[in-house]
């Protein structure tokens, strides 16, 4: 009323004062308008939101338990299409946000995505899992399933990224590390594979699979794996298998003397190790350390005195060292141990033939021809038993008249030999020969 009175009074005054008062009036009106716009209405959108939330909560209270029960039933019955349909409704209603105990999100997204994988829809499984990981990004199982979905779609780069995230989440989970190492191996990424395998061994330094894979990875990457085998053995000196692997690598690296030392150390720890004796015998034989080779194989034979193949190996070593007497004795042992194969008779023929090659004179002596005939006879016995090893039967047969003891030599034999019917070697080079010849029926005609 004061303002109105002032306006009325001014209507009688000068125009300048009137204009000033009018401006003041307009400013006051503007403030009143702005203030009134900032005050929220008592029945606005806030009330609507609260009502909508209450309505959804009420709906979830009814629907979510039923849907979770139905989903579980369909899942147990492997009805994947219905499982997918129900879990779709569950996620649309955000049941996991309604009650994470009765509708745990890790269960929802795990089973929902699994149902898609069962019908081969890996792209849909990927979508579901990515949605779930927005809510529970640290869930290991969902990330494993996502990595699998990527794998089945050929998205190897994304699969690797997921496994690398898994390693960050669960750095001590060896199964995850193994999976990642295998992916790197399959991709030919040996440097990264080596890094992961070393992580595994840092967690479990006795992991045989990781140790072996690390050595192979080193080799595949062009690096020398010897240090891997050495460390593995030196950290586990009682492990015979590790020692055998290390010795094998030393042999390949042409560090034979070191390999022999390792093998002898293994034998001292386990005198029954057939593989250690076998490897020691083999490396000694290949490096012309024939005495050590024979000793190793003879020790091996003591462990398993029924192994005719070992007897043949020993016989061969003695052939190489030109100790034909021992070579012959071991060939005889092999005949008794190897039934029906002809290998024993073939070995005996080999001993006689190799000795004849080394000791024969020019021209051939009677003893040379006796030994050639003994070789021939043993090769004949071996061939009748389907022997397929070293064999000079054809050569001896084709040159029988010149090389073998036969009718002509029998005709020229001394009377005491003819009376006894026993033909044996008599000269010093063949004093090791223990077998005799008997005259054949056509020689006496």
ROMI-258554 format. One record per residue (C-alpha): x, y, z; residue number from 1; residue in three letters. Coordinates in steps of 0.05 Angstrom, whole numbers, m for minus. Example, Ala and Ser with C-alpha at 12.3 -4.5 7.8 and 13.67 -1.06 7.14 Angstrom:
% residues 2
+--------+--------+--------+-----+------+
:     px :     py :     pz : pos : code :
+--------+--------+--------+-----+------+
:    246 :    m90 :    156 :   1 :  ALA :
:    273 :    m21 :    143 :   2 :  SER :
+--------+--------+--------+-----+------+
This chain:
% residues 445
+--------+--------+--------+-----+------+
:     px :     py :     pz : pos : code :
+--------+--------+--------+-----+------+
:      0 :      0 :      0 :   1 :  UNK :
:     59 :     45 :     13 :   2 :  UNK :
:     86 :     32 :    m56 :   3 :  UNK :
:     18 :     49 :    m87 :   4 :  UNK :
:     13 :    113 :    m46 :   5 :  UNK :
:     82 :    132 :    m69 :   6 :  UNK :
:     63 :    120 :   m141 :   7 :  UNK :
:      0 :    162 :   m132 :   8 :  UNK :
:     40 :    218 :   m101 :   9 :  UNK :
:     90 :    218 :   m155 :  10 :  UNK :
:     36 :    222 :   m208 :  11 :  UNK :
:     29 :    293 :   m183 :  12 :  UNK :
:    105 :    304 :   m182 :  13 :  UNK :
:    157 :    308 :   m237 :  14 :  UNK :
:    166 :    257 :   m290 :  15 :  UNK :
:    238 :    237 :   m271 :  16 :  UNK :
:    219 :    212 :   m202 :  17 :  UNK :
:    161 :    175 :   m233 :  18 :  UNK :
:    206 :    137 :   m281 :  19 :  UNK :
:    255 :    117 :   m225 :  20 :  UNK :
:    200 :     89 :   m182 :  21 :  UNK :
:    172 :     50 :   m241 :  22 :  UNK :
:    239 :     17 :   m253 :  23 :  UNK :
:    245 :     m3 :   m181 :  24 :  UNK :
:    176 :    m34 :   m183 :  25 :  UNK :
:    193 :    m76 :   m244 :  26 :  UNK :
:    257 :   m104 :   m211 :  27 :  UNK :
:    218 :   m125 :   m149 :  28 :  UNK :
:    166 :   m161 :   m193 :  29 :  UNK :
:    222 :   m198 :   m230 :  30 :  UNK :
:    253 :   m224 :   m165 :  31 :  UNK :
:    186 :   m249 :   m142 :  32 :  UNK :
:    176 :   m287 :   m208 :  33 :  UNK :
:    244 :   m321 :   m207 :  34 :  UNK :
:    237 :   m343 :   m134 :  35 :  UNK :
:    170 :   m372 :   m148 :  36 :  UNK :
:    198 :   m414 :   m206 :  37 :  UNK :
:    252 :   m446 :   m162 :  38 :  UNK :
:    204 :   m474 :   m110 :  39 :  UNK :
:    186 :   m547 :   m128 :  40 :  UNK :
:    114 :   m565 :   m132 :  41 :  UNK :
:     87 :   m607 :    m76 :  42 :  UNK :
:     57 :   m660 :   m123 :  43 :  UNK :
:    114 :   m664 :   m178 :  44 :  UNK :
:    161 :   m716 :   m210 :  45 :  UNK :
:    195 :   m736 :   m144 :  46 :  UNK :
:    131 :   m767 :   m120 :  47 :  UNK :
:    122 :   m803 :   m186 :  48 :  UNK :
:    192 :   m834 :   m181 :  49 :  UNK :
:    179 :   m860 :   m112 :  50 :  UNK :
:    113 :   m890 :   m133 :  51 :  UNK :
:    146 :   m924 :   m193 :  52 :  UNK :
:    202 :   m953 :   m150 :  53 :  UNK :
:    151 :   m980 :   m101 :  54 :  UNK :
:    112 :  m1011 :   m157 :  55 :  UNK :
:    175 :  m1045 :   m186 :  56 :  UNK :
:    196 :  m1070 :   m118 :  57 :  UNK :
:    128 :  m1100 :   m107 :  58 :  UNK :
:    130 :  m1133 :   m176 :  59 :  UNK :
:    200 :  m1161 :   m162 :  60 :  UNK :
:    177 :  m1188 :    m95 :  61 :  UNK :
:    127 :  m1231 :   m133 :  62 :  UNK :
:    163 :  m1245 :   m199 :  63 :  UNK :
:    237 :  m1254 :   m181 :  64 :  UNK :
:    230 :  m1314 :   m135 :  65 :  UNK :
:    186 :  m1350 :   m185 :  66 :  UNK :
:    232 :  m1334 :   m243 :  67 :  UNK :
:    294 :  m1357 :   m206 :  68 :  UNK :
:    259 :  m1422 :   m189 :  69 :  UNK :
:    237 :  m1433 :   m261 :  70 :  UNK :
:    307 :  m1417 :   m287 :  71 :  UNK :
:    338 :  m1468 :   m241 :  72 :  UNK :
:    288 :  m1521 :   m262 :  73 :  UNK :
:    299 :  m1509 :   m336 :  74 :  UNK :
:    374 :  m1508 :   m326 :  75 :  UNK :
:    373 :  m1576 :   m290 :  76 :  UNK :
:    332 :  m1605 :   m346 :  77 :  UNK :
:    380 :  m1576 :   m398 :  78 :  UNK :
:    324 :  m1539 :   m432 :  79 :  UNK :
:    370 :  m1484 :   m456 :  80 :  UNK :
:    319 :  m1443 :   m496 :  81 :  UNK :
:    272 :  m1437 :   m437 :  82 :  UNK :
:    331 :  m1424 :   m391 :  83 :  UNK :
:    351 :  m1366 :   m436 :  84 :  UNK :
:    280 :  m1339 :   m438 :  85 :  UNK :
:    272 :  m1338 :   m363 :  86 :  UNK :
:    340 :  m1308 :   m348 :  87 :  UNK :
:    325 :  m1254 :   m399 :  88 :  UNK :
:    264 :  m1235 :   m357 :  89 :  UNK :
:    306 :  m1239 :   m294 :  90 :  UNK :
:    357 :  m1189 :   m321 :  91 :  UNK :
:    303 :  m1144 :   m350 :  92 :  UNK :
:    272 :  m1139 :   m280 :  93 :  UNK :
:    342 :  m1130 :   m249 :  94 :  UNK :
:    326 :  m1184 :   m198 :  95 :  UNK :
:    399 :  m1184 :   m176 :  96 :  UNK :
:    390 :  m1112 :   m153 :  97 :  UNK :
:    326 :  m1132 :   m117 :  98 :  UNK :
:    359 :  m1184 :    m73 :  99 :  UNK :
:    431 :  m1207 :    m85 : 100 :  UNK :
:    421 :  m1266 :    m37 : 101 :  UNK :
:    361 :  m1298 :    m71 : 102 :  UNK :
:    383 :  m1275 :   m140 : 103 :  UNK :
:    460 :  m1273 :   m139 : 104 :  UNK :
:    487 :  m1238 :   m201 : 105 :  UNK :
:    546 :  m1286 :   m209 : 106 :  UNK :
:    496 :  m1344 :   m214 : 107 :  UNK :
:    449 :  m1308 :   m261 : 108 :  UNK :
:    501 :  m1287 :   m312 : 109 :  UNK :
:    541 :  m1351 :   m307 : 110 :  UNK :
:    481 :  m1397 :   m321 : 111 :  UNK :
:    450 :  m1348 :   m371 : 112 :  UNK :
:    513 :  m1346 :   m413 : 113 :  UNK :
:    525 :  m1420 :   m406 : 114 :  UNK :
:    457 :  m1435 :   m435 : 115 :  UNK :
:    477 :  m1394 :   m497 : 116 :  UNK :
:    542 :  m1432 :   m504 : 117 :  UNK :
:    504 :  m1498 :   m502 : 118 :  UNK :
:    466 :  m1478 :   m565 : 119 :  UNK :
:    528 :  m1450 :   m599 : 120 :  UNK :
:    509 :  m1377 :   m593 : 121 :  UNK :
:    576 :  m1352 :   m567 : 122 :  UNK :
:    564 :  m1280 :   m590 : 123 :  UNK :
:    502 :  m1277 :   m545 : 124 :  UNK :
:    541 :  m1309 :   m488 : 125 :  UNK :
:    593 :  m1255 :   m497 : 126 :  UNK :
:    540 :  m1200 :   m493 : 127 :  UNK :
:    510 :  m1230 :   m429 : 128 :  UNK :
:    578 :  m1237 :   m396 : 129 :  UNK :
:    599 :  m1166 :   m412 : 130 :  UNK :
:    534 :  m1143 :   m381 : 131 :  UNK :
:    547 :  m1183 :   m319 : 132 :  UNK :
:    619 :  m1160 :   m313 : 133 :  UNK :
:    595 :  m1088 :   m312 : 134 :  UNK :
:    564 :  m1106 :   m244 : 135 :  UNK :
:    617 :  m1155 :   m217 : 136 :  UNK :
:    681 :  m1140 :   m255 : 137 :  UNK :
:    725 :  m1182 :   m209 : 138 :  UNK :
:    687 :  m1246 :   m218 : 139 :  UNK :
:    736 :  m1300 :   m241 : 140 :  UNK :
:    685 :  m1350 :   m267 : 141 :  UNK :
:    651 :  m1299 :   m312 : 142 :  UNK :
:    717 :  m1277 :   m341 : 143 :  UNK :
:    736 :  m1350 :   m355 : 144 :  UNK :
:    671 :  m1360 :   m391 : 145 :  UNK :
:    681 :  m1296 :   m430 : 146 :  UNK :
:    751 :  m1319 :   m451 : 147 :  UNK :
:    720 :  m1385 :   m474 : 148 :  UNK :
:    667 :  m1348 :   m514 : 149 :  UNK :
:    722 :  m1307 :   m548 : 150 :  UNK :
:    760 :  m1371 :   m563 : 151 :  UNK :
:    700 :  m1403 :   m596 : 152 :  UNK :
:    691 :  m1342 :   m639 : 153 :  UNK :
:    764 :  m1340 :   m659 : 154 :  UNK :
:    776 :  m1274 :   m622 : 155 :  UNK :
:    844 :  m1295 :   m597 : 156 :  UNK :
:    868 :  m1225 :   m581 : 157 :  UNK :
:    808 :  m1213 :   m536 : 158 :  UNK :
:    816 :  m1282 :   m505 : 159 :  UNK :
:    888 :  m1265 :   m486 : 160 :  UNK :
:    866 :  m1198 :   m457 : 161 :  UNK :
:    815 :  m1234 :   m413 : 162 :  UNK :
:    867 :  m1283 :   m388 : 163 :  UNK :
:    915 :  m1227 :   m373 : 164 :  UNK :
:    860 :  m1194 :   m332 : 165 :  UNK :
:    848 :  m1260 :   m297 : 166 :  UNK :
:    921 :  m1264 :   m279 : 167 :  UNK :
:    916 :  m1194 :   m248 : 168 :  UNK :
:    854 :  m1215 :   m209 : 169 :  UNK :
:    881 :  m1284 :   m187 : 170 :  UNK :
:    957 :  m1282 :   m194 : 171 :  UNK :
:    968 :  m1348 :   m157 : 172 :  UNK :
:    917 :  m1389 :   m195 : 173 :  UNK :
:    960 :  m1440 :   m232 : 174 :  UNK :
:    903 :  m1465 :   m275 : 175 :  UNK :
:    894 :  m1395 :   m304 : 176 :  UNK :
:    969 :  m1387 :   m314 : 177 :  UNK :
:    971 :  m1454 :   m349 : 178 :  UNK :
:    915 :  m1435 :   m396 : 179 :  UNK :
:    949 :  m1369 :   m414 : 180 :  UNK :
:   1016 :  m1404 :   m425 : 181 :  UNK :
:    982 :  m1453 :   m472 : 182 :  UNK :
:    950 :  m1397 :   m512 : 183 :  UNK :
:   1017 :  m1363 :   m519 : 184 :  UNK :
:   1048 :  m1429 :   m541 : 185 :  UNK :
:    993 :  m1441 :   m593 : 186 :  UNK :
:   1005 :  m1371 :   m620 : 187 :  UNK :
:   1080 :  m1382 :   m624 : 188 :  UNK :
:   1091 :  m1327 :   m573 : 189 :  UNK :
:   1146 :  m1364 :   m535 : 190 :  UNK :
:   1176 :  m1304 :   m500 : 191 :  UNK :
:   1110 :  m1289 :   m464 : 192 :  UNK :
:   1099 :  m1363 :   m452 : 193 :  UNK :
:   1167 :  m1366 :   m417 : 194 :  UNK :
:   1147 :  m1308 :   m372 : 195 :  UNK :
:   1082 :  m1342 :   m351 : 196 :  UNK :
:   1116 :  m1410 :   m340 : 197 :  UNK :
:   1168 :  m1376 :   m295 : 198 :  UNK :
:   1110 :  m1346 :   m255 : 199 :  UNK :
:   1082 :  m1416 :   m246 : 200 :  UNK :
:   1149 :  m1443 :   m223 : 201 :  UNK :
:   1156 :  m1386 :   m174 : 202 :  UNK :
:   1091 :  m1408 :   m142 : 203 :  UNK :
:   1105 :  m1483 :   m149 : 204 :  UNK :
:   1178 :  m1499 :   m164 : 205 :  UNK :
:   1163 :  m1574 :   m166 : 206 :  UNK :
:   1113 :  m1568 :   m223 : 207 :  UNK :
:   1138 :  m1621 :   m272 : 208 :  UNK :
:   1093 :  m1599 :   m329 : 209 :  UNK :
:   1115 :  m1527 :   m325 : 210 :  UNK :
:   1188 :  m1548 :   m321 : 211 :  UNK :
:   1182 :  m1589 :   m384 : 212 :  UNK :
:   1142 :  m1537 :   m421 : 213 :  UNK :
:   1193 :  m1483 :   m402 : 214 :  UNK :
:   1249 :  m1524 :   m431 : 215 :  UNK :
:   1210 :  m1535 :   m496 : 216 :  UNK :
:   1192 :  m1461 :   m499 : 217 :  UNK :
:   1265 :  m1442 :   m492 : 218 :  UNK :
:   1283 :  m1489 :   m548 : 219 :  UNK :
:   1226 :  m1464 :   m592 : 220 :  UNK :
:   1247 :  m1392 :   m581 : 221 :  UNK :
:   1318 :  m1407 :   m602 : 222 :  UNK :
:   1346 :  m1401 :   m532 : 223 :  UNK :
:   1390 :  m1453 :   m499 : 224 :  UNK :
:   1345 :  m1495 :   m453 : 225 :  UNK :
:   1405 :  m1528 :   m419 : 226 :  UNK :
:   1404 :  m1479 :   m361 : 227 :  UNK :
:   1331 :  m1496 :   m348 : 228 :  UNK :
:   1346 :  m1571 :   m343 : 229 :  UNK :
:   1407 :  m1557 :   m301 : 230 :  UNK :
:   1370 :  m1513 :   m251 : 231 :  UNK :
:   1312 :  m1562 :   m247 : 232 :  UNK :
:   1359 :  m1620 :   m230 : 233 :  UNK :
:   1405 :  m1580 :   m184 : 234 :  UNK :
:   1344 :  m1558 :   m144 : 235 :  UNK :
:   1320 :  m1631 :   m140 : 236 :  UNK :
:   1381 :  m1675 :   m136 : 237 :  UNK :
:   1340 :  m1735 :   m113 : 238 :  UNK :
:   1296 :  m1733 :   m174 : 239 :  UNK :
:   1323 :  m1786 :   m221 : 240 :  UNK :
:   1279 :  m1764 :   m279 : 241 :  UNK :
:   1305 :  m1693 :   m277 : 242 :  UNK :
:   1376 :  m1719 :   m276 : 243 :  UNK :
:   1363 :  m1763 :   m337 : 244 :  UNK :
:   1334 :  m1704 :   m375 : 245 :  UNK :
:   1394 :  m1661 :   m356 : 246 :  UNK :
:   1443 :  m1715 :   m378 : 247 :  UNK :
:   1408 :  m1721 :   m445 : 248 :  UNK :
:   1414 :  m1647 :   m456 : 249 :  UNK :
:   1487 :  m1648 :   m438 : 250 :  UNK :
:   1498 :  m1703 :   m489 : 251 :  UNK :
:   1463 :  m1662 :   m543 : 252 :  UNK :
:   1507 :  m1603 :   m524 : 253 :  UNK :
:   1568 :  m1650 :   m534 : 254 :  UNK :
:   1586 :  m1644 :   m461 : 255 :  UNK :
:   1593 :  m1719 :   m455 : 256 :  UNK :
:   1640 :  m1723 :   m396 : 257 :  UNK :
:   1592 :  m1681 :   m354 : 258 :  UNK :
:   1535 :  m1726 :   m377 : 259 :  UNK :
:   1573 :  m1788 :   m354 : 260 :  UNK :
:   1585 :  m1757 :   m286 : 261 :  UNK :
:   1511 :  m1741 :   m278 : 262 :  UNK :
:   1491 :  m1811 :   m298 : 263 :  UNK :
:   1541 :  m1843 :   m250 : 264 :  UNK :
:   1514 :  m1797 :   m195 : 265 :  UNK :
:   1443 :  m1821 :   m211 : 266 :  UNK :
:   1465 :  m1893 :   m209 : 267 :  UNK :
:   1497 :  m1883 :   m141 : 268 :  UNK :
:   1430 :  m1855 :   m115 : 269 :  UNK :
:   1389 :  m1909 :   m149 : 270 :  UNK :
:   1429 :  m1972 :   m168 : 271 :  UNK :
:   1366 :  m2002 :   m198 : 272 :  UNK :
:   1354 :  m1947 :   m250 : 273 :  UNK :
:   1352 :  m1984 :   m316 : 274 :  UNK :
:   1347 :  m1919 :   m355 : 275 :  UNK :
:   1410 :  m1890 :   m323 : 276 :  UNK :
:   1450 :  m1953 :   m339 : 277 :  UNK :
:   1422 :  m1954 :   m409 : 278 :  UNK :
:   1440 :  m1881 :   m423 : 279 :  UNK :
:   1509 :  m1889 :   m392 : 280 :  UNK :
:   1523 :  m1951 :   m433 : 281 :  UNK :
:   1498 :  m1917 :   m497 : 282 :  UNK :
:   1539 :  m1853 :   m489 : 283 :  UNK :
:   1602 :  m1892 :   m471 : 284 :  UNK :
:   1592 :  m1937 :   m531 : 285 :  UNK :
:   1581 :  m1879 :   m578 : 286 :  UNK :
:   1645 :  m1845 :   m553 : 287 :  UNK :
:   1686 :  m1910 :   m559 : 288 :  UNK :
:   1693 :  m1917 :   m484 : 289 :  UNK :
:   1679 :  m1991 :   m495 : 290 :  UNK :
:   1701 :  m2018 :   m427 : 291 :  UNK :
:   1654 :  m1969 :   m391 : 292 :  UNK :
:   1599 :  m1985 :   m441 : 293 :  UNK :
:   1605 :  m2060 :   m429 : 294 :  UNK :
:   1606 :  m2050 :   m354 : 295 :  UNK :
:   1543 :  m2007 :   m356 : 296 :  UNK :
:   1504 :  m2057 :   m399 : 297 :  UNK :
:   1528 :  m2116 :   m357 : 298 :  UNK :
:   1502 :  m2080 :   m295 : 299 :  UNK :
:   1437 :  m2069 :   m331 : 300 :  UNK :
:   1433 :  m2143 :   m348 : 301 :  UNK :
:   1441 :  m2160 :   m275 : 302 :  UNK :
:   1379 :  m2118 :   m260 : 303 :  UNK :
:   1340 :  m2155 :   m313 : 304 :  UNK :
:   1375 :  m2220 :   m332 : 305 :  UNK :
:   1319 :  m2240 :   m379 : 306 :  UNK :
:   1329 :  m2183 :   m427 : 307 :  UNK :
:   1359 :  m2215 :   m489 : 308 :  UNK :
:   1366 :  m2148 :   m524 : 309 :  UNK :
:   1415 :  m2125 :   m471 : 310 :  UNK :
:   1455 :  m2188 :   m482 : 311 :  UNK :
:   1459 :  m2172 :   m556 : 312 :  UNK :
:   1482 :  m2101 :   m541 : 313 :  UNK :
:   1537 :  m2128 :   m497 : 314 :  UNK :
:   1557 :  m2177 :   m552 : 315 :  UNK :
:   1561 :  m2119 :   m602 : 316 :  UNK :
:   1604 :  m2078 :   m555 : 317 :  UNK :
:   1653 :  m2136 :   m549 : 318 :  UNK :
:   1653 :  m2144 :   m625 : 319 :  UNK :
:   1673 :  m2070 :   m630 : 320 :  UNK :
:   1729 :  m2081 :   m580 : 321 :  UNK :
:   1750 :  m2145 :   m618 : 322 :  UNK :
:   1740 :  m2188 :   m557 : 323 :  UNK :
:   1706 :  m2242 :   m597 : 324 :  UNK :
:   1706 :  m2293 :   m541 : 325 :  UNK :
:   1662 :  m2250 :   m496 : 326 :  UNK :
:   1620 :  m2229 :   m556 : 327 :  UNK :
:   1607 :  m2302 :   m571 : 328 :  UNK :
:   1587 :  m2318 :   m499 : 329 :  UNK :
:   1537 :  m2261 :   m496 : 330 :  UNK :
:   1509 :  m2283 :   m564 : 331 :  UNK :
:   1498 :  m2353 :   m534 : 332 :  UNK :
:   1461 :  m2321 :   m475 : 333 :  UNK :
:   1416 :  m2283 :   m523 : 334 :  UNK :
:   1397 :  m2349 :   m558 : 335 :  UNK :
:   1371 :  m2377 :   m493 : 336 :  UNK :
:   1332 :  m2313 :   m477 : 337 :  UNK :
:   1301 :  m2296 :   m544 : 338 :  UNK :
:   1256 :  m2351 :   m568 : 339 :  UNK :
:   1232 :  m2360 :   m639 : 340 :  UNK :
:   1258 :  m2293 :   m666 : 341 :  UNK :
:   1324 :  m2316 :   m694 : 342 :  UNK :
:   1359 :  m2255 :   m664 : 343 :  UNK :
:   1404 :  m2297 :   m621 : 344 :  UNK :
:   1428 :  m2341 :   m679 : 345 :  UNK :
:   1435 :  m2279 :   m722 : 346 :  UNK :
:   1479 :  m2247 :   m668 : 347 :  UNK :
:   1522 :  m2309 :   m664 : 348 :  UNK :
:   1530 :  m2310 :   m740 : 349 :  UNK :
:   1550 :  m2237 :   m735 : 350 :  UNK :
:   1604 :  m2251 :   m683 : 351 :  UNK :
:   1635 :  m2305 :   m727 : 352 :  UNK :
:   1630 :  m2264 :   m790 : 353 :  UNK :
:   1660 :  m2201 :   m759 : 354 :  UNK :
:   1716 :  m2242 :   m728 : 355 :  UNK :
:   1729 :  m2277 :   m795 : 356 :  UNK :
:   1732 :  m2209 :   m830 : 357 :  UNK :
:   1783 :  m2184 :   m780 : 358 :  UNK :
:   1827 :  m2246 :   m772 : 359 :  UNK :
:   1826 :  m2281 :   m840 : 360 :  UNK :
:   1890 :  m2292 :   m878 : 361 :  UNK :
:   1904 :  m2288 :   m952 : 362 :  UNK :
:   1900 :  m2342 :   m976 : 363 :  UNK :
:   1848 :  m2367 :   m927 : 364 :  UNK :
:   1870 :  m2418 :   m876 : 365 :  UNK :
:   1830 :  m2480 :   m856 : 366 :  UNK :
:   1810 :  m2445 :   m791 : 367 :  UNK :
:   1786 :  m2384 :   m831 : 368 :  UNK :
:   1741 :  m2429 :   m871 : 369 :  UNK :
:   1715 :  m2464 :   m808 : 370 :  UNK :
:   1695 :  m2398 :   m777 : 371 :  UNK :
:   1663 :  m2375 :   m842 : 372 :  UNK :
:   1623 :  m2440 :   m843 : 373 :  UNK :
:   1601 :  m2429 :   m770 : 374 :  UNK :
:   1577 :  m2359 :   m789 : 375 :  UNK :
:   1540 :  m2388 :   m848 : 376 :  UNK :
:   1506 :  m2442 :   m807 : 377 :  UNK :
:   1481 :  m2393 :   m755 : 378 :  UNK :
:   1454 :  m2345 :   m809 : 379 :  UNK :
:   1416 :  m2404 :   m839 : 380 :  UNK :
:   1384 :  m2420 :   m771 : 381 :  UNK :
:   1367 :  m2347 :   m761 : 382 :  UNK :
:   1335 :  m2338 :   m830 : 383 :  UNK :
:   1291 :  m2400 :   m819 : 384 :  UNK :
:   1263 :  m2362 :   m759 : 385 :  UNK :
:   1248 :  m2299 :   m801 : 386 :  UNK :
:   1309 :  m2261 :   m775 : 387 :  UNK :
:   1315 :  m2191 :   m807 : 388 :  UNK :
:   1379 :  m2164 :   m776 : 389 :  UNK :
:   1452 :  m2165 :   m797 : 390 :  UNK :
:   1460 :  m2222 :   m847 : 391 :  UNK :
:   1515 :  m2243 :   m895 : 392 :  UNK :
:   1483 :  m2308 :   m915 : 393 :  UNK :
:   1477 :  m2292 :   m989 : 394 :  UNK :
:   1549 :  m2270 :   m996 : 395 :  UNK :
:   1575 :  m2332 :   m961 : 396 :  UNK :
:   1529 :  m2378 :  m1000 : 397 :  UNK :
:   1548 :  m2347 :  m1067 : 398 :  UNK :
:   1621 :  m2356 :  m1051 : 399 :  UNK :
:   1616 :  m2421 :  m1012 : 400 :  UNK :
:   1668 :  m2459 :  m1053 : 401 :  UNK :
:   1721 :  m2406 :  m1039 : 402 :  UNK :
:   1702 :  m2385 :   m968 : 403 :  UNK :
:   1670 :  m2442 :   m930 : 404 :  UNK :
:   1697 :  m2506 :   m901 : 405 :  UNK :
:   1668 :  m2562 :   m944 : 406 :  UNK :
:   1679 :  m2628 :   m978 : 407 :  UNK :
:   1748 :  m2610 :  m1005 : 408 :  UNK :
:   1774 :  m2590 :   m937 : 409 :  UNK :
:   1744 :  m2652 :   m905 : 410 :  UNK :
:   1778 :  m2696 :   m957 : 411 :  UNK :
:   1845 :  m2665 :   m939 : 412 :  UNK :
:   1834 :  m2670 :   m863 : 413 :  UNK :
:   1879 :  m2713 :   m819 : 414 :  UNK :
:   1856 :  m2783 :   m804 : 415 :  UNK :
:   1846 :  m2769 :   m730 : 416 :  UNK :
:   1799 :  m2713 :   m748 : 417 :  UNK :
:   1760 :  m2758 :   m795 : 418 :  UNK :
:   1757 :  m2813 :   m742 : 419 :  UNK :
:   1731 :  m2765 :   m689 : 420 :  UNK :
:   1682 :  m2731 :   m736 : 421 :  UNK :
:   1696 :  m2666 :   m700 : 422 :  UNK :
:   1722 :  m2606 :   m738 : 423 :  UNK :
:   1749 :  m2550 :   m694 : 424 :  UNK :
:   1795 :  m2490 :   m700 : 425 :  UNK :
:   1867 :  m2503 :   m676 : 426 :  UNK :
:   1905 :  m2438 :   m686 : 427 :  UNK :
:   1916 :  m2382 :   m635 : 428 :  UNK :
:   1874 :  m2327 :   m668 : 429 :  UNK :
:   1813 :  m2372 :   m661 : 430 :  UNK :
:   1826 :  m2402 :   m593 : 431 :  UNK :
:   1762 :  m2369 :   m568 : 432 :  UNK :
:   1717 :  m2410 :   m615 : 433 :  UNK :
:   1677 :  m2460 :   m574 : 434 :  UNK :
:   1634 :  m2490 :   m630 : 435 :  UNK :
:   1653 :  m2548 :   m675 : 436 :  UNK :
:   1632 :  m2570 :   m744 : 437 :  UNK :
:   1608 :  m2640 :   m761 : 438 :  UNK :
:   1619 :  m2669 :   m831 : 439 :  UNK :
:   1558 :  m2665 :   m875 : 440 :  UNK :
:   1532 :  m2729 :   m906 : 441 :  UNK :
:   1552 :  m2711 :   m977 : 442 :  UNK :
:   1625 :  m2698 :   m956 : 443 :  UNK :
:   1637 :  m2773 :   m945 : 444 :  UNK :
:   1615 :  m2794 :  m1014 : 445 :  UNK :
+--------+--------+--------+-----+------+
